[in-house]
Amino acid sequence: CRTKPTDLVFIIDSSRSVRPQEFEKVKVFMSRVIEGLDVGPNSTRVGVINYASAVKNEFSLKTHQTKAGLLQAVRKIEPLSTGTMTGLAIQFAISRAFSDSEGARVRSPNFNKVAIVVTDGRPQDGVQDVSARARAAGIEIFAIGVGRVDMHTLRQIASEPLDDHVDYVESYSVIEKLTHKFQEAFCGCTSGCQQAFHMEIVCVIIFHPSSSLFQALGSAEAQSSMEGTCTLKLPCKNYRFGVGNFRVYRRGVGGSTPSLSKHRHAVTLLRRCDAPWCPWQSIANTYTQMDLENSPRLIALRVVSDLCATGDHDCEQICISTPGTYKCACKEGFTLNSDGKTCSACSGGSGSALDLVFLIDGSKSVRPENFELVKKFINQIVDSLEVSDKQAQVGLVQYSSSVRQEFPLGQFKNKKDIKAAVKKMAYMEKGTMTGQALKYLIDSSFSIVNGARPGVPKVGIVFTDGRSQDYITDAAKKAKDLGFRMFAVGVGNAVEDELREIASEPVAEHYFYTADFRTISKIGKKLQMKICIGESGG
């Protein structure tokens, strides 16, 4: 697809928490997005705002009119390495970056005004009011959070719907994976954009050319020329909706069946509605000023989407498309779980024995509501295992200022009993003695007296949300020296250096971090795969 003409401004956090090598990853991300755009004075224009305690206008929308010029300018950007004044940067975008003097075009339905905010921390100023002013000025805002970012801040910044405008990545090393999303977001629908969609006429709405789309679809005077198919509500669970401006003629004398001639305008960019039903007004709200001067009729289309092609599915591995819906499948060597979406390699058989112990931080900083999410995280991983005397055994240890064994390896012989015991686990609160907990794992959890089996692979999963209050280095090293495969999962204020110290080699595959407890299920999915691959390969 050719990208729709857009005034695009990147608003990039380069505060001291962003390391130089991480800032280079941000520059690669910006370059990849730019490479997918149609750049030019009459196409897409790009500017970059760099901010920390102060704001620096790296280049404006009018500075570079070629892709090569933009890419060269991005390579020269240097981090500012001070504070995090995100609100100030957004205000600068409103008053300066998107101004006529800096090359912004007059607000029009023919092109977009878009800001992409990338940040990795909590701002030192307010963002809610200034972001609302930016959105009211017609700027569509995408918010990308990295690492320990405050998710509430991202939601205050971003445009609606938040699911489409808020993104989170665990580290700058994976931010580049968002490139494709933004290239698609800037895609203006030409004939090439329709290849993934099968379109059917649902309704023909007839109204006067002077009416706005919203007025027409919300008006009692709007008429259907397709009897029995036009309702004020359409199901949209597996559909996207689009509107287009077309020539329409009637077949036969007095006939009432509409037909399409050549498209006068291509279908407007298709979007999902978030409600269970999609009223006409919801569709119309997005396209209130469509030019209808040359056609008094408008067709609303039901779009039976290839949901696999558009990414609107929850399949973990393979998506198989069928009209208007999809089904999931797994790669060779994996089986589909009972949820019909995720896959598991832990399907039993020879060599699949595993002793797995969870080491869970129950300190007071976790908080009761988040501790419930941790229990769900544990059970998510248990669901991927084949539990039996000859296959996987699971143990659970909780720690805070002291260490408490919730249940040892082998006490429970099936997933149902393990999950029930996890749900009953009481929250300890108090401190964070991670070193003491690691020593307990070595001395007790993986001992024969506590159910460990000789010759069976040992896996430890350490979950923590803060800095340890004791020394962890010796115990972390000893666990790995003994051949235990150690995974480290950190949330919130967890310390990256400590996670790396706990994790087995290669470290990048054995430690995980997220800023928000609500996203730990994503880490759970990754751990399911890594544990199972290690188990089947052991």
C-alpha positions as CSV (number, residue, x, y, z in Angstrom):
1,C,0.0,0.0,0.0
2,R,1.0,3.6,-0.5
3,T,1.0,5.4,2.7
4,K,-1.6,8.1,3.3
5,P,-0.2,11.7,3.4
6,T,0.7,12.3,7.0
7,D,2.4,15.0,9.2
8,L,4.3,12.7,11.5
9,V,6.3,13.8,14.5
10,F,8.3,11.5,16.7
11,I,8.6,12.6,20.3
12,I,11.5,10.7,21.7
13,D,12.6,10.4,25.4
14,S,16.4,10.5,25.8
15,S,16.5,11.0,29.6
16,R,19.4,9.6,31.6
17,S,17.6,6.3,32.1
18,V,18.0,5.6,28.4
19,R,21.4,4.3,27.8
20,P,23.4,5.3,24.7
21,Q,23.1,1.8,23.1
22,E,19.3,1.8,23.9
23,F,18.9,5.2,22.2
24,E,20.5,3.8,19.1
25,K,17.7,1.2,19.0
26,V,15.2,4.0,19.1
27,K,16.9,5.6,16.1
28,V,16.8,2.2,14.2
29,F,13.0,2.0,15.0
30,M,12.4,5.5,13.6
31,S,14.5,4.8,10.5
32,R,12.5,1.5,9.8
33,V,9.2,3.4,10.1
34,I,10.5,6.1,7.8
35,E,11.7,3.6,5.2
36,G,8.1,2.3,4.8
37,L,6.7,5.8,4.2
38,D,6.1,7.8,1.0
39,V,8.1,10.8,1.9
40,G,7.7,14.1,0.1
41,P,6.2,17.6,0.4
42,N,2.8,16.4,-1.0
43,S,3.0,13.0,0.8
44,T,4.3,12.3,4.3
45,R,6.4,14.8,6.2
46,V,8.4,13.8,9.2
47,G,9.8,15.8,12.2
48,V,11.6,14.6,15.4
49,I,11.4,16.1,18.9
50,N,14.1,15.0,21.3
51,Y,13.4,15.6,25.0
52,A,14.7,15.1,28.5
53,S,14.6,18.0,31.0
54,A,14.4,20.3,28.0
55,V,13.0,19.9,24.5
56,K,15.1,19.9,21.4
57,N,13.6,20.2,17.9
58,E,15.9,17.9,16.0
59,F,14.3,18.8,12.6
60,S,10.8,20.0,11.6
61,L,8.2,18.8,9.1
62,K,9.6,21.1,6.5
63,T,13.3,20.4,6.9
64,H,13.8,17.2,4.9
65,Q,11.7,16.4,1.8
66,T,13.4,13.1,0.9
67,K,13.7,9.8,2.6
68,A,17.5,9.8,2.3
69,G,17.7,13.2,4.0
70,L,15.5,12.0,6.9
71,L,17.4,8.9,7.5
72,Q,20.7,10.8,7.5
73,A,19.3,13.3,10.0
74,V,18.0,10.5,12.3
75,R,21.5,8.9,12.4
76,K,23.0,12.2,13.7
77,I,20.6,12.6,16.8
78,E,22.3,12.4,20.2
79,P,20.7,11.7,23.6
80,L,20.2,14.6,26.0
81,S,20.6,12.4,29.1
82,T,18.8,14.5,31.8
83,G,15.2,14.4,33.2
84,T,11.9,13.3,31.7
85,M,9.6,16.2,30.9
86,T,7.1,14.4,28.6
87,G,4.3,16.9,29.1
88,L,6.6,19.8,28.0
89,A,7.5,17.8,24.9
90,I,3.9,17.2,23.9
91,Q,3.2,20.9,24.4
92,F,6.1,21.8,22.1
93,A,4.5,19.5,19.5
94,I,1.2,21.4,19.7
95,S,2.6,24.9,19.7
96,R,5.7,24.4,17.5
97,A,6.1,21.1,15.7
98,F,2.6,21.0,14.2
99,S,2.5,24.7,13.4
100,D,2.3,26.2,9.9
101,S,5.7,27.8,10.3
102,E,7.4,24.4,10.8
103,G,5.8,22.9,7.8
104,A,2.5,21.4,9.2
105,R,-0.4,21.5,6.8
106,V,-3.8,22.9,7.5
107,R,-6.1,20.4,9.2
108,S,-7.9,18.4,6.6
109,P,-9.6,14.9,6.2
110,N,-7.2,14.3,3.3
111,F,-4.2,13.6,5.5
112,N,-3.3,12.7,9.1
113,K,-1.5,14.4,11.9
114,V,0.3,11.8,14.0
115,A,2.6,11.9,17.0
116,I,4.5,8.8,18.2
117,V,5.7,9.2,21.8
118,V,8.5,6.8,23.0
119,T,9.4,6.8,26.7
120,D,10.8,4.5,29.3
121,G,10.0,6.2,32.6
122,R,7.5,8.2,34.7
123,P,7.3,11.9,33.6
124,Q,8.3,14.6,35.9
125,D,5.4,16.8,34.8
126,G,1.8,16.3,33.9
127,V,0.7,14.7,30.6
128,Q,-3.1,14.3,30.9
129,D,-4.3,17.8,30.1
130,V,-1.7,18.6,27.4
131,S,-2.3,15.3,25.7
132,A,-6.1,16.0,25.7
133,R,-5.3,19.4,24.0
134,A,-3.2,17.7,21.4
135,R,-5.9,15.2,20.6
136,A,-8.5,18.0,20.4
137,A,-6.3,19.7,17.9
138,G,-6.6,16.7,15.6
139,I,-3.3,15.0,16.5
140,E,-3.6,11.2,16.7
141,I,-1.1,10.1,19.4
142,F,0.5,6.7,19.7
143,A,2.3,6.0,23.0
144,I,5.1,3.4,23.2
145,G,6.4,2.4,26.6
146,V,9.7,0.6,27.3
147,G,10.8,-1.3,30.3
148,R,9.8,0.3,33.6
149,V,7.5,2.9,32.0
150,D,4.3,3.9,33.9
151,M,1.5,2.3,32.0
152,H,-1.1,4.8,33.4
153,T,0.9,7.6,31.8
154,L,0.8,5.9,28.4
155,R,-3.0,5.6,28.6
156,Q,-3.3,9.3,29.5
157,I,-1.2,10.3,26.5
158,A,-2.7,8.0,23.8
159,S,-5.7,8.5,21.5
160,E,-8.7,6.2,21.6
161,P,-9.1,3.3,21.2
162,L,-6.3,2.6,23.6
163,D,-5.8,-1.0,22.5
164,D,-4.7,0.4,19.1
165,H,-2.6,3.4,20.4
166,V,-0.7,2.0,23.4
167,D,2.2,-0.4,23.0
168,Y,4.6,-1.8,25.5
169,V,7.9,-3.6,24.9
170,E,10.1,-5.1,27.6
171,S,13.3,-3.5,26.4
172,Y,14.7,-1.3,23.7
173,S,16.2,-4.3,22.0
174,V,12.8,-5.4,20.8
175,I,11.2,-2.0,19.9
176,E,11.9,-2.6,16.3
177,K,9.2,-5.3,16.2
178,L,6.6,-2.5,16.3
179,T,7.8,-1.2,12.9
180,H,5.3,-3.2,10.9
181,K,2.4,-2.0,12.9
182,F,3.2,1.7,12.2
183,Q,3.8,1.1,8.5
184,E,0.3,-0.4,8.4
185,A,-1.2,2.4,10.4
186,F,0.0,5.0,7.9
187,C,-1.3,2.9,4.9
188,G,-3.9,4.8,2.9
189,C,-6.3,2.4,1.3
190,T,-5.8,2.1,-2.4
191,S,-6.8,-1.0,-4.4
192,G,-3.8,-2.8,-3.0
193,C,-5.1,-2.5,0.5
194,Q,-8.2,-4.4,-0.3
195,Q,-6.5,-7.7,-1.1
196,A,-7.0,-9.2,2.3
197,F,-10.7,-8.4,2.5
198,H,-13.8,-9.9,0.9
199,M,-16.5,-7.2,0.8
200,E,-20.3,-7.7,0.7
201,I,-23.0,-4.9,0.4
202,V,-25.0,-4.7,3.6
203,C,-26.9,-1.4,3.2
204,V,-27.3,1.4,0.8
205,I,-28.0,4.7,2.6
206,I,-29.6,7.4,0.5
207,F,-29.3,11.0,1.5
208,H,-28.7,14.5,0.2
209,P,-25.1,15.4,-0.9
210,S,-25.0,18.3,1.6
211,S,-25.4,16.0,4.6
212,S,-22.4,14.9,6.6
213,L,-21.9,11.2,7.0
214,F,-22.8,11.3,10.6
215,Q,-26.0,13.2,10.0
216,A,-27.0,10.8,7.3
217,L,-26.4,7.6,9.2
218,G,-28.1,9.0,12.3
219,S,-31.0,10.4,10.5
220,A,-34.5,9.0,10.4
221,E,-34.7,10.1,6.7
222,A,-31.9,7.6,5.8
223,Q,-33.5,4.9,3.7
224,S,-32.5,1.4,2.9
225,S,-32.7,0.2,-0.7
226,M,-32.0,-3.4,0.3
227,E,-35.0,-4.6,2.1
228,G,-34.4,-6.8,5.2
229,T,-30.6,-6.3,5.4
230,C,-30.2,-2.8,6.8
231,T,-30.4,-2.5,10.6
232,L,-29.1,0.1,13.0
233,K,-26.9,-2.6,14.6
234,L,-24.3,-4.9,13.0
235,P,-22.3,-7.6,14.8
236,C,-18.7,-6.8,14.7
237,K,-16.9,-9.5,16.7
238,N,-15.2,-10.8,13.6
239,Y,-15.6,-7.9,11.2
240,R,-14.2,-4.6,10.3
241,F,-16.3,-1.8,8.9
242,G,-15.5,0.6,6.2
243,V,-17.4,3.2,4.2
244,G,-16.9,4.3,0.6
245,N,-18.3,6.8,-1.9
246,F,-19.5,5.0,-5.1
247,R,-21.6,5.4,-8.2
248,V,-24.8,3.3,-7.8
249,Y,-27.4,2.3,-10.4
250,R,-30.5,0.2,-10.3
251,R,-30.9,-2.9,-12.4
252,G,-34.1,-3.2,-14.6
253,V,-37.1,-1.0,-14.7
254,G,-38.3,-0.3,-11.2
255,G,-35.8,-2.8,-9.8
256,S,-34.4,-2.2,-6.3
257,T,-31.2,-4.2,-6.3
258,P,-28.1,-1.9,-6.2
259,S,-25.0,-2.6,-8.1
260,L,-21.5,-1.1,-8.0
261,S,-19.8,0.5,-11.0
262,K,-16.1,1.5,-10.8
263,H,-15.1,2.9,-7.4
264,R,-15.1,6.6,-7.3
265,H,-13.1,6.6,-4.1
266,A,-11.5,3.6,-2.5
267,V,-12.8,2.2,0.7
268,T,-11.8,4.4,3.7
269,L,-9.3,2.8,6.1
270,L,-11.1,-0.1,7.8
271,R,-11.3,-0.1,11.5
272,R,-12.8,-2.3,14.2
273,C,-15.4,-1.0,16.6
274,D,-14.7,-2.0,20.2
275,A,-18.3,-2.6,21.3
276,P,-20.1,-6.0,20.9
277,W,-22.3,-4.3,18.3
278,C,-21.4,-1.6,15.9
279,P,-24.1,1.0,15.5
280,W,-24.1,3.1,12.3
281,Q,-23.3,6.1,14.4
282,S,-20.1,4.4,15.6
283,I,-19.0,4.0,12.0
284,A,-20.0,7.5,11.1
285,N,-18.2,9.1,14.0
286,T,-14.9,8.3,12.4
287,Y,-15.7,9.7,9.0
288,T,-17.9,12.8,9.7
289,Q,-16.6,15.1,6.9
290,M,-16.5,12.8,3.9
291,D,-16.8,14.5,0.6
292,L,-20.2,13.6,-1.0
293,E,-20.5,16.4,-3.4
294,N,-20.6,14.3,-6.6
295,S,-22.7,11.3,-5.3
296,P,-26.0,11.4,-3.4
297,R,-25.7,7.8,-2.4
298,L,-23.3,6.0,-0.1
299,I,-22.8,2.3,0.4
300,A,-21.8,0.9,3.8
301,L,-20.0,-2.4,3.4
302,R,-19.7,-5.4,5.6
303,V,-16.2,-6.5,5.4
304,V,-15.5,-10.2,5.9
305,S,-11.9,-9.9,6.9
306,D,-9.1,-12.3,6.5
307,L,-8.4,-12.0,10.2
308,C,-5.1,-13.9,9.9
309,A,-3.8,-11.5,7.3
310,T,-4.7,-8.5,9.3
311,G,-3.4,-9.8,12.6
312,D,-6.8,-9.8,14.4
313,H,-6.4,-13.1,16.1
314,D,-5.1,-14.7,19.3
315,C,-3.2,-17.7,17.8
316,E,0.2,-18.3,19.3
317,Q,1.7,-20.0,16.4
318,I,-0.4,-20.7,13.3
319,C,-3.6,-18.9,12.2
320,I,-5.8,-20.6,9.6
321,S,-8.3,-18.2,8.0
322,T,-11.9,-19.0,7.1
323,P,-14.5,-16.4,6.0
324,G,-15.2,-14.0,8.8
325,T,-13.4,-16.1,11.4
326,Y,-10.3,-18.3,12.0
327,K,-8.9,-21.3,13.8
328,C,-5.5,-21.9,15.4
329,A,-3.0,-24.6,14.9
330,C,0.5,-25.4,16.1
331,K,3.9,-26.1,14.5
332,E,5.2,-29.7,14.2
333,G,6.1,-31.0,17.6
334,F,3.6,-28.9,19.5
335,T,0.0,-29.5,20.5
336,L,-2.9,-27.1,20.7
337,N,-3.9,-26.4,24.3
338,S,-7.5,-26.5,25.5
339,D,-7.9,-22.8,25.1
340,G,-7.8,-23.3,21.3
341,K,-5.1,-20.6,20.9
342,T,-1.8,-21.5,22.7
343,C,0.5,-24.4,21.9
344,S,2.5,-26.7,24.2
345,A,5.6,-28.8,23.6
346,C,5.1,-30.5,27.0
347,S,3.2,-33.4,25.7
348,G,4.9,-36.2,27.6
349,G,6.9,-39.1,26.2
350,S,10.4,-40.2,26.9
351,G,12.9,-37.6,28.2
352,S,10.1,-35.2,29.3
353,A,10.7,-35.6,33.1
354,L,11.2,-32.2,34.8
355,D,11.5,-31.0,38.4
356,L,10.2,-27.4,38.5
357,V,10.2,-25.1,41.5
358,F,8.7,-21.6,41.6
359,L,10.5,-19.1,44.0
360,I,7.9,-16.3,44.5
361,D,8.5,-12.9,46.1
362,G,5.7,-12.2,48.6
363,S,7.1,-8.9,49.9
364,K,4.8,-6.0,50.9
365,S,5.6,-4.1,47.7
366,V,3.8,-6.7,45.6
367,R,0.4,-5.8,47.1
368,P,-2.5,-8.2,47.4
369,E,-4.2,-7.6,44.1
370,N,-0.9,-8.1,42.2
371,F,-0.2,-11.3,44.2
372,E,-3.4,-12.7,42.8
373,L,-2.0,-12.0,39.3
374,V,1.2,-13.8,40.2
375,K,-0.8,-16.9,41.2
376,K,-2.5,-16.8,37.8
377,F,0.9,-16.5,36.2
378,I,2.1,-19.7,38.1
379,N,-1.0,-21.6,37.0
380,Q,-0.6,-20.4,33.4
381,I,2.8,-22.2,33.3
382,V,1.5,-25.3,35.2
383,D,-1.2,-25.6,32.5
384,S,1.5,-26.2,29.9
385,L,3.0,-29.2,31.7
386,E,2.2,-32.9,31.8
387,V,2.2,-33.6,35.5
388,S,2.8,-37.1,36.8
389,D,5.4,-39.2,38.7
390,K,7.3,-39.9,35.5
391,Q,6.9,-36.5,33.9
392,A,6.7,-33.0,35.4
393,Q,6.7,-32.4,39.2
394,V,6.1,-28.9,40.6
395,G,7.1,-27.3,43.9
396,L,6.3,-23.8,45.2
397,V,8.3,-21.6,47.6
398,Q,7.3,-18.1,48.8
399,Y,9.7,-15.7,50.4
400,S,9.7,-12.2,51.9
401,S,11.8,-11.5,55.1
402,S,11.8,-15.3,55.6
403,V,11.3,-18.4,53.3
404,R,8.2,-20.6,53.3
405,Q,7.7,-23.8,51.4
406,E,4.2,-23.9,50.1
407,F,4.4,-27.4,48.8
408,P,7.4,-29.7,47.8
409,L,8.1,-31.4,44.5
410,G,5.8,-34.4,43.9
411,Q,3.2,-33.6,46.7
412,F,0.5,-33.1,44.0
413,K,0.2,-35.6,41.2
414,N,-2.0,-33.7,38.8
415,K,-2.4,-30.1,37.5
416,K,-5.8,-29.7,39.1
417,D,-4.4,-30.2,42.7
418,I,-1.4,-28.0,42.0
419,K,-3.5,-25.1,40.7
420,A,-5.9,-25.4,43.7
421,A,-2.9,-25.3,46.1
422,V,-1.5,-22.2,44.3
423,K,-4.9,-20.4,44.6
424,K,-4.9,-21.1,48.4
425,M,-1.4,-19.6,48.9
426,A,-1.5,-16.8,51.5
427,Y,0.4,-13.6,50.9
428,M,3.3,-13.1,53.3
429,E,4.1,-9.4,52.9
430,K,7.2,-8.0,54.7
431,G,10.8,-7.8,53.1
432,T,12.7,-9.2,50.1
433,M,15.4,-11.7,51.0
434,T,16.0,-13.1,47.5
435,G,19.5,-14.5,48.4
436,Q,18.1,-16.4,51.4
437,A,15.4,-17.8,49.1
438,L,17.9,-19.0,46.5
439,K,19.9,-20.7,49.2
440,Y,16.7,-22.5,50.3
441,L,16.1,-23.6,46.7
442,I,19.6,-25.2,46.5
443,D,19.7,-26.8,50.0
444,S,16.1,-27.9,50.3
445,S,13.8,-27.6,47.3
446,F,15.9,-29.7,45.0
447,S,16.9,-32.3,47.6
448,I,15.7,-35.9,47.4
449,V,14.0,-35.6,50.8
450,N,11.7,-32.9,49.3
451,G,10.8,-35.0,46.2
452,A,13.6,-34.2,43.7
453,R,14.5,-37.1,41.4
454,P,18.1,-37.9,40.7
455,G,19.1,-37.4,37.0
456,V,16.0,-35.3,36.2
457,P,16.5,-31.8,34.9
458,K,15.9,-29.1,37.5
459,V,14.3,-25.7,36.7
460,G,13.9,-22.8,39.0
461,I,11.7,-19.8,38.2
462,V,12.4,-16.7,40.5
463,F,9.8,-14.0,40.5
464,T,10.5,-10.7,42.2
465,D,9.3,-7.1,42.1
466,G,12.2,-5.3,43.8
467,R,15.8,-5.1,44.9
468,S,17.0,-7.9,47.2
469,Q,17.7,-6.9,50.8
470,D,20.5,-9.5,51.0
471,Y,23.4,-10.7,49.0
472,I,22.5,-13.0,46.0
473,T,25.7,-13.5,44.1
474,D,27.0,-16.7,45.7
475,A,23.7,-18.5,45.8
476,A,22.8,-17.5,42.2
477,K,26.2,-18.8,41.0
478,K,25.9,-22.0,43.0
479,A,22.5,-22.8,41.6
480,K,23.8,-22.5,38.0
481,D,27.0,-24.4,38.9
482,L,24.9,-27.3,40.1
483,G,23.2,-27.5,36.7
484,F,19.9,-25.9,37.7
485,R,18.3,-24.0,34.8
486,M,17.3,-20.7,36.3
487,F,14.8,-18.2,34.9
488,A,14.5,-14.7,36.5
489,V,11.2,-12.7,36.1
490,G,11.2,-9.1,37.3
491,V,8.3,-6.7,37.6
492,G,8.0,-3.0,38.5
493,N,11.1,-2.0,40.6
494,A,13.0,-5.3,40.0
495,V,16.7,-4.6,39.4
496,E,17.9,-5.7,36.0
497,D,21.4,-6.5,37.2
498,E,20.1,-8.9,39.8
499,L,17.8,-10.6,37.3
500,R,20.8,-11.1,35.0
501,E,22.9,-12.5,37.9
502,I,20.2,-15.1,38.7
503,A,19.5,-16.1,35.1
504,S,21.2,-19.0,33.3
505,E,23.1,-18.6,30.1
506,P,22.3,-17.3,27.6
507,V,21.1,-14.6,29.9
508,A,18.8,-12.9,27.3
509,E,16.8,-16.1,27.0
510,H,16.4,-16.7,30.8
511,Y,15.4,-13.3,32.2
512,F,12.3,-11.3,31.6
513,Y,11.1,-7.9,32.8
514,T,7.8,-6.0,32.6
515,A,6.8,-2.7,34.3
516,D,3.2,-3.8,34.9
517,F,1.9,-6.9,36.7
518,R,-1.1,-6.9,34.3
519,T,1.3,-7.9,31.5
520,I,3.0,-10.9,33.2
521,S,0.8,-13.3,31.3
522,K,2.8,-12.4,28.1
523,I,6.0,-13.5,29.9
524,G,4.1,-16.6,31.0
525,K,3.6,-17.6,27.4
526,K,7.3,-17.2,26.6
527,L,8.2,-19.2,29.6
528,Q,5.9,-22.0,28.6
529,M,7.7,-22.4,25.4
530,K,11.2,-22.1,26.9
531,I,10.6,-24.6,29.7
532,C,9.0,-27.1,27.3
533,I,11.8,-26.8,24.7
534,G,14.3,-27.4,27.5
535,E,12.3,-30.3,28.9
536,S,11.9,-32.1,25.6
537,G,15.5,-31.5,24.7
538,G,16.8,-32.6,28.1
